């Protein structure tokens, strides 16, 4: 292929919300087309906190994706698990996802007492099951991620063999934490590479750019960009694509979440090209995740090309990230190589 074509081998989305029922049917094929696999979040109306629930949700996702070659890597919602429960489930899940109670969408059943999680975390370390963490406190919204670093510090120091993932980091302070703890990994979203709080609330409020963790300062955004563009070995792409129907976003008390799945790879290609580092994009979207999680994703080539297109205003009932904008890169074709 000519040099206007970018081939990504088995791109991965290591943090994805697919929701349920009608929303699942709408959004799952969009991710399944672009990615070889994704880590699926378990914060449904009824949290995915048992092997039976994992099995049922996995089946629903596979059915929604149709003929696309796509592996949903499942997760369990954190609670007090016995060793037998975790041993029974570990072949079916890639990790366990911890939410502080009430910190984001459908996380009310999350952790309220962090002093009580040690027994389960020790089992995860023993069984080599990764722990994925939404790392925010209940403090002032701009300080929540930084305040939560003390919990990460406790986890990293007390469970040194635990495969710990800081989800959707949004601050320079989180990057400095990673420098001190090379055994820890983190996901970074497309929107945190693009947005600051000024984009969300600097003029008229933009509800479709409201997410948790909220976009931070330009300095935080630029620090994330520098680390990602340079191929930081502890950073993986995780879209945190989180669809909500338009009526739940364009209202008082709007839901948190940005639906970026349809534009994730084309916009990443555009950002990396603008930074003159397209060669490091595979590190971010495939290689670091494969190494950290010890996975062999489906063999799938995704071809992107320099082809302008306009992002639709709506996908069904959901407004996507960058709706109405013209992008320079587009998904041209997909080839399975198994």
C-alpha positions, 0 to 999 in steps of 0.5 A, spaced: 500 500 500 502 507 498 504 511 504 497 515 504 495 508 507 496 507 515 495 500 517 494 498 524 495 491 526 490 489 531 488 496 534 485 495 541 480 499 546 482 498 553 476 501 556 469 501 553 462 502 555 457 498 551 451 499 555 445 494 554 439 492 550 438 498 544 444 502 546 448 495 545 445 494 539 447 501 536 454 502 539 457 495 539 458 494 531 462 501 531 467 499 536 467 492 533 469 494 526 474 499 528 478 495 533 480 487 534 478 487 541 476 492 547 476 491 555 468 492 557 466 496 563 461 492 568 457 498 570 450 496 568 444 497 571 445 491 575 453 490 576 456 485 572 459 481 579 458 474 577 461 469 572 453 468 570 453 475 569 459 475 565 457 470 561 450 473 559 453 479 557 459 476 553 454 473 549 449 479 548 456 483 546 458 477 541 451 477 538 450 485 537 457 485 533 455 480 528 460 478 523 465 482 525 472 479 528 472 482 535 473 480 542 470 483 548 475 482 554 470 482 560 471 485 567 468 483 573 465 489 578 469 489 584 466 487 590 468 482 596 470 476 592 472 469 595 478 465 592 473 460 589 469 465 585 475 469 582 478 462 580 472 460 577 471 467 573 479 468 571 478 464 565 472 469 563 475 475 565 481 480 563 480 484 570 476 486 575 474 494 575 473 498 581 469 504 582 468 508 588 461 508 590 457 513 586 463 517 582 460 516 575 455 512 571 451 506 575 457 506 580 452 506 586 454 499 588 462 501 588 467 501 594 465 506 600 470 503 605 477 503 602 480 500 608 476 494 607 478 492 600 485 489 602 483 481 602 480 481 595 486 485 592 490 480 595 487 475 592 487 478 585 495 479 586 495 472 588 491 469 582 494 475 577 488 478 575 489 485 573 485 491 578 482 496 573 481 503 577 477 509 576 481 513 580 477 519 583 475 521 590 469 525 592 473 532 593 473 538 589 472 536 582 478 538 579 482 535 585 479 528 585 484 524 581 490 527 584 487 526 591 486 519 589 493 518 588 494 516 595 490 510 594 494 508 588 500 509 592 497 504 597 495 499 592 502 499 589 506 499 595 502 494 599 501 489 593 507 490 588 506 484 584 499 486 582 497 488 575 494 495 577 491 500 571 489 507 572 484 508 568 483 514 564 488 518 567 487 526 566 493 529 569 500 531 569 501 528 577 498 521 574 504 521 569 509 523 575 506 517 579 507 512 573 514 514 573 515 512 581 511 505 579 514 502 573 509 496 574 503 500 574 499 502 567 494 507 565 489 508 560 488 515 556 482 517 552 482 521 546 478 526 549 483 527 554 488 528 549 484 534 546 480 537 551 481 542 557 476 544 562 475 551 557 472 547 552 467 544 556 465 550 560 469 556 558 464 559 554 457 556 553 456 549 557 458 543 552 454 538 555 457 533 550 464 534 552 462 533 560 465 527 562 468 524 568 474 525 570 473 532 567 477 535 562 483 538 566 488 544 564 491 545 558 498 543 562 495 537 564 493 535 556 499 537 554 503 533 558 499 527 556 500 528 549 507 529 550 508 522 554 503 518 549 506 521 542 513 519 545 511 512 546 511 512 553 511 504 555 506 504 561 500 508 557 495 504 553 489 507 549 482 506 552 477 510 549 472 511 555 467 511 549 460 512 554 454 513 550 448 516 553 441 518 549 441 525 547 436 527 552 440 525 557 446 529 555 442 536 553 438 537 560 439 539 567 443 534 571 446 531 564 450 525 564 457 524 564 460 521 558 463 522 551 461 517 545 468 517 541 468 510 538 466 512 531 472 517 531 477 514 535 482 511 530 481 517 525 482 522 530 488 519 533 491 518 526 490 525 525 493 527 532 499 523 531 500 525 524 500 533 527 505 531 532 509 528 526 509 521 530 505 516 526 510 511 528 508 511 535 501 510 534 501 502 534 505 502 541 499 506 544 493 502 541 496 495 541 503 494 543 503 496 550 496 493 552 498 486 549 505 486 553 501 488 560 495 484 559 499 478 556 494 477 551 493 475 544 488 479 540 485 477 534 489 478 527 486 484 524 488 489 520 485 496 520 487 500 514 486 508 515 487 513 509 487 520 508 480 521 506 476 527 508 469 525 511 464 529 516 462 526 522 455 525 523 451 529 527 447 523 530 448 515 531 441 513 532 439 517 539 447 519 540 451 525 539 458 523 537 464 526 539 466 531 534 459 531 531 459 535 524 467 536 524 471 534 518 476 529 519 482 528 515 483 520 516 478 515 515 477 508 516 478 505 509 478 497 510 478 491 515 482 485 513 482 479 518 488 475 517 487 469 522 
